[in-house]
Amino acid sequence: MGRPLRFYKTDAIYFITGRCLQARLLLRPSKHTNNIIAGVLAKALDRFADIELYAFVFVSNHFHMLLSSQKGHIAKFMQ
Protein backbone atom coordinates (compact mmCIF):
# COMPACT_ATOMS: atom_id res chain seq x y z
CA MET A 1 0.00 0.00 0.00
CA GLY A 2 1.41 3.38 -1.03
CA ARG A 3 1.47 6.56 0.96
CA PRO A 4 -1.02 9.40 0.37
CA LEU A 5 -0.08 11.89 -2.35
CA ARG A 6 -0.31 14.78 0.09
CA PHE A 7 0.21 14.83 3.82
CA TYR A 8 -1.04 17.76 5.87
CA LYS A 9 -0.58 18.47 9.53
CA THR A 10 -3.75 19.98 10.94
CA ASP A 11 -1.88 22.17 13.43
CA ALA A 12 0.60 23.63 10.90
CA ILE A 13 0.56 26.94 9.07
CA TYR A 14 1.59 26.62 5.44
CA PHE A 15 3.37 29.22 3.31
CA ILE A 16 2.07 28.95 -0.26
CA THR A 17 3.59 30.67 -3.27
CA GLY A 18 2.27 30.74 -6.83
CA ARG A 19 3.34 32.57 -9.92
CA CYS A 20 1.81 33.63 -13.21
CA LEU A 21 2.48 31.67 -16.36
CA GLN A 22 5.92 32.53 -17.75
CA ALA A 23 6.30 35.08 -14.92
CA ARG A 24 4.10 37.52 -16.85
CA LEU A 25 2.85 40.64 -15.09
CA LEU A 26 -0.80 39.54 -15.12
CA LEU A 27 -1.62 40.71 -11.58
CA ARG A 28 -0.71 44.37 -12.02
CA PRO A 29 -2.31 46.41 -9.25
CA SER A 30 -5.57 48.10 -10.17
CA LYS A 31 -8.99 48.45 -8.60
CA HIS A 32 -10.39 45.87 -11.04
CA THR A 33 -7.63 43.32 -10.30
CA ASN A 34 -7.98 43.85 -6.55
CA ASN A 35 -11.76 43.29 -6.73
CA ILE A 36 -11.31 40.04 -8.67
CA ILE A 37 -8.69 38.72 -6.23
CA ALA A 38 -10.82 39.64 -3.20
CA GLY A 39 -13.91 38.05 -4.75
CA VAL A 40 -12.17 34.80 -5.65
CA LEU A 41 -10.58 34.51 -2.19
CA ALA A 42 -13.91 35.26 -0.47
CA LYS A 43 -15.73 32.64 -2.55
CA ALA A 44 -13.05 30.00 -1.89
CA LEU A 45 -13.02 30.74 1.86
CA ASP A 46 -16.82 30.50 1.92
CA ARG A 47 -16.68 27.14 0.14
CA PHE A 48 -13.97 25.70 2.41
CA ALA A 49 -14.91 26.82 5.92
CA ASP A 50 -12.04 24.89 7.54
CA ILE A 51 -9.40 27.04 5.79
CA GLU A 52 -7.94 29.82 7.90
CA LEU A 53 -6.23 32.50 5.82
CA TYR A 54 -3.83 34.49 8.00
CA ALA A 55 -2.16 36.73 5.43
CA PHE A 56 -1.81 37.14 1.69
CA VAL A 57 0.00 39.38 -0.76
CA PHE A 58 -0.48 39.56 -4.52
CA VAL A 59 2.17 41.32 -6.58
CA SER A 60 2.47 41.76 -10.33
CA ASN A 61 3.60 38.23 -11.21
CA HIS A 62 3.19 36.06 -8.09
CA PHE A 63 1.44 35.70 -4.73
CA HIS A 64 2.08 34.43 -1.21
CA MET A 65 -0.41 33.10 1.36
CA LEU A 66 -0.19 31.92 4.96
CA LEU A 67 -2.98 29.46 5.71
CA SER A 68 -3.98 26.35 7.61
CA SER A 69 -6.69 23.73 7.29
CA GLN A 70 -8.16 21.44 9.92
CA LYS A 71 -9.34 18.90 7.33
CA GLY A 72 -6.46 19.11 4.83
CA HIS A 73 -8.39 20.85 2.05
CA ILE A 74 -5.48 23.04 1.00
CA ALA A 75 -5.07 21.44 -2.44
CA LYS A 76 -8.81 21.78 -3.18
CA PHE A 77 -8.74 25.39 -1.94
CA MET A 78 -5.83 26.21 -4.25
CA GLN A 79 -7.67 24.81 -7.30
Backbone as JSON, one array per atom type, in Angstrom:
{
  "sequence": "MGRPLRFYKTDAIYFITGRCLQARLLLRPSKHTNNIIAGVLAKALDRFADIELYAFVFVSNHFHMLLSSQKGHIAKFMQ",
  "N": [[0.85, -1.19, 0.0], [0.62, 2.16, -0.91], [1.78, 5.45, 0.05], [-0.16, 8.4, 1.0], [-0.79, 10.93, -1.5], [-0.57, 13.58, -0.7], [0.33, 15.01, 2.38], [-0.88, 16.47, 5.21], [-0.44, 18.43, 8.08], [-2.61, 19.1, 10.66], [-2.27, 21.08, 12.54], [-0.48, 22.89, 11.55], [0.86, 25.82, 9.96], [0.86, 26.84, 6.67], [3.01, 28.07, 4.13], [2.35, 29.36, 1.11], [3.17, 29.71, -2.26], [2.65, 31.06, -5.46], [2.92, 31.52, -9.0], [2.51, 33.57, -11.93], [1.88, 32.4, -15.26], [4.75, 31.89, -17.16], [5.98, 33.91, -15.75], [4.69, 36.31, -16.25], [3.39, 39.67, -16.05], [0.65, 39.62, -14.94], [-0.93, 40.26, -12.79], [-1.05, 42.97, -12.27], [-1.35, 45.79, -10.16], [-4.54, 47.18, -9.72], [-7.77, 48.67, -9.37], [-9.73, 47.03, -10.43], [-8.38, 44.51, -10.7], [-7.78, 44.04, -7.99], [-10.4, 43.79, -6.94], [-11.26, 41.44, -8.23], [-9.43, 39.52, -7.21], [-10.03, 39.68, -4.44], [-12.71, 38.86, -4.51], [-12.54, 36.21, -5.52], [-10.97, 34.98, -3.52], [-12.71, 35.33, -1.31], [-14.93, 33.79, -2.11], [-13.76, 31.22, -2.28], [-12.95, 30.87, 0.4], [-15.44, 30.85, 1.6], [-16.49, 28.53, 0.54], [-14.77, 26.54, 1.53], [-14.82, 26.13, 4.63], [-13.12, 25.3, 6.64], [-10.63, 26.31, 6.14], [-8.19, 28.56, 7.21], [-7.18, 31.69, 6.57], [-4.42, 33.54, 7.06], [-2.72, 35.58, 6.15], [-2.06, 37.36, 3.11], [-0.5, 38.24, 0.01], [-0.5, 39.79, -3.08], [1.37, 40.34, -5.86], [2.72, 41.78, -8.9], [3.46, 39.52, -10.53], [3.3, 37.2, -9.0], [2.15, 35.44, -5.98], [1.72, 35.2, -2.39], [0.67, 33.25, 0.39], [-0.38, 32.7, 3.74], [-1.68, 30.04, 5.39], [-3.93, 27.67, 6.99], [-5.44, 24.44, 7.52], [-7.94, 22.51, 8.96], [-8.97, 20.13, 8.02], [-7.4, 19.38, 5.92], [-7.82, 20.47, 3.34], [-6.3, 21.99, 1.6], [-5.19, 21.66, -0.99], [-7.51, 21.44, -2.57], [-8.62, 23.93, -2.05], [-6.72, 25.57, -3.29], [-7.16, 25.01, -5.94]],
  "CA": [[0.0, 0.0, 0.0], [1.41, 3.38, -1.03], [1.47, 6.56, 0.96], [-1.02, 9.4, 0.37], [-0.08, 11.89, -2.35], [-0.31, 14.78, 0.09], [0.21, 14.83, 3.82], [-1.04, 17.76, 5.87], [-0.58, 18.47, 9.53], [-3.75, 19.98, 10.94], [-1.88, 22.17, 13.43], [0.6, 23.63, 10.9], [0.56, 26.94, 9.07], [1.59, 26.62, 5.44], [3.37, 29.22, 3.31], [2.07, 28.95, -0.26], [3.59, 30.67, -3.27], [2.27, 30.74, -6.83], [3.34, 32.57, -9.92], [1.81, 33.63, -13.21], [2.48, 31.67, -16.36], [5.92, 32.53, -17.75], [6.3, 35.08, -14.92], [4.1, 37.52, -16.85], [2.85, 40.64, -15.09], [-0.8, 39.54, -15.12], [-1.62, 40.71, -11.58], [-0.71, 44.37, -12.02], [-2.31, 46.41, -9.25], [-5.57, 48.1, -10.17], [-8.99, 48.45, -8.6], [-10.39, 45.87, -11.04], [-7.63, 43.32, -10.3], [-7.98, 43.85, -6.55], [-11.76, 43.29, -6.73], [-11.31, 40.04, -8.67], [-8.69, 38.72, -6.23], [-10.82, 39.64, -3.2], [-13.91, 38.05, -4.75], [-12.17, 34.8, -5.65], [-10.58, 34.51, -2.19], [-13.91, 35.26, -0.47], [-15.73, 32.64, -2.55], [-13.05, 30.0, -1.89], [-13.02, 30.74, 1.86], [-16.82, 30.5, 1.92], [-16.68, 27.14, 0.14], [-13.97, 25.7, 2.41], [-14.91, 26.82, 5.92], [-12.04, 24.89, 7.54], [-9.4, 27.04, 5.79], [-7.94, 29.82, 7.9], [-6.23, 32.5, 5.82], [-3.83, 34.49, 8.0], [-2.16, 36.73, 5.43], [-1.81, 37.14, 1.69], [0.0, 39.38, -0.76], [-0.48, 39.56, -4.52], [2.17, 41.32, -6.58], [2.47, 41.76, -10.33], [3.6, 38.23, -11.21], [3.19, 36.06, -8.09], [1.44, 35.7, -4.73], [2.08, 34.43, -1.21], [-0.41, 33.1, 1.36], [-0.19, 31.92, 4.96], [-2.98, 29.46, 5.71], [-3.98, 26.35, 7.61], [-6.69, 23.73, 7.29], [-8.16, 21.44, 9.92], [-9.34, 18.9, 7.33], [-6.46, 19.11, 4.83], [-8.39, 20.85, 2.05], [-5.48, 23.04, 1.0], [-5.07, 21.44, -2.44], [-8.81, 21.78, -3.18], [-8.74, 25.39, -1.94], [-5.83, 26.21, -4.25], [-7.67, 24.81, -7.3]],
  "C": [[0.88, 1.24, 0.0], [1.01, 4.43, 0.0], [0.56, 7.56, 0.25], [-0.19, 10.39, -0.47], [0.29, 13.16, -1.59], [-0.53, 14.46, 1.55], [0.17, 16.2, 4.47], [-1.12, 17.57, 7.37], [-1.68, 19.48, 9.83], [-3.38, 21.16, 11.83], [-0.78, 23.04, 12.83], [0.05, 24.8, 10.08], [1.47, 26.79, 7.85], [1.82, 27.93, 4.7], [3.27, 28.76, 1.86], [2.5, 30.08, -1.2], [3.12, 30.17, -4.64], [2.72, 31.86, -7.74], [2.54, 32.48, -11.21], [2.59, 32.84, -14.26], [3.58, 32.49, -17.0], [6.32, 33.81, -17.02], [5.79, 36.38, -15.53], [3.5, 38.4, -15.76], [1.33, 40.72, -15.23], [-1.59, 40.05, -13.93], [-1.27, 42.15, -11.24], [-1.77, 45.02, -11.16], [-3.26, 47.38, -9.95], [-6.81, 47.79, -9.35], [-9.72, 47.2, -9.13], [-9.71, 44.56, -10.62], [-7.84, 43.02, -8.82], [-9.37, 43.3, -6.24], [-11.89, 41.82, -7.13], [-10.62, 39.13, -7.66], [-9.48, 38.58, -4.94], [-12.05, 38.77, -3.36], [-13.61, 36.56, -4.83], [-11.76, 34.23, -4.29], [-11.8, 34.37, -1.28], [-14.77, 34.05, -0.83], [-15.08, 31.33, -2.12], [-13.1, 29.8, -0.38], [-14.43, 30.38, 2.32], [-17.07, 29.02, 1.62], [-15.95, 26.17, 1.06], [-13.85, 26.38, 3.77], [-13.78, 26.43, 6.87], [-10.72, 25.59, 7.24], [-9.34, 28.32, 6.6], [-6.84, 30.55, 7.13], [-5.71, 33.59, 6.75], [-3.31, 35.74, 7.32], [-2.01, 36.36, 3.96], [-1.27, 38.42, 1.08], [0.04, 38.94, -2.22], [0.33, 40.68, -5.15], [2.04, 41.04, -8.08], [2.54, 40.37, -10.98], [3.58, 37.02, -10.28], [2.41, 36.45, -6.83], [1.99, 34.8, -3.63], [0.86, 34.38, -0.29], [0.09, 32.32, 2.57], [-1.56, 31.38, 5.33], [-2.83, 28.12, 6.39], [-5.35, 25.76, 7.34], [-6.81, 22.59, 8.3], [-8.46, 20.11, 9.25], [-8.43, 18.58, 6.15], [-6.99, 19.45, 3.45], [-7.57, 21.9, 1.32], [-5.37, 22.88, -0.52], [-6.38, 21.81, -3.15], [-9.03, 23.29, -3.14], [-7.92, 26.09, -3.02], [-6.3, 26.0, -5.69], [-8.6, 25.92, -7.65]]
}
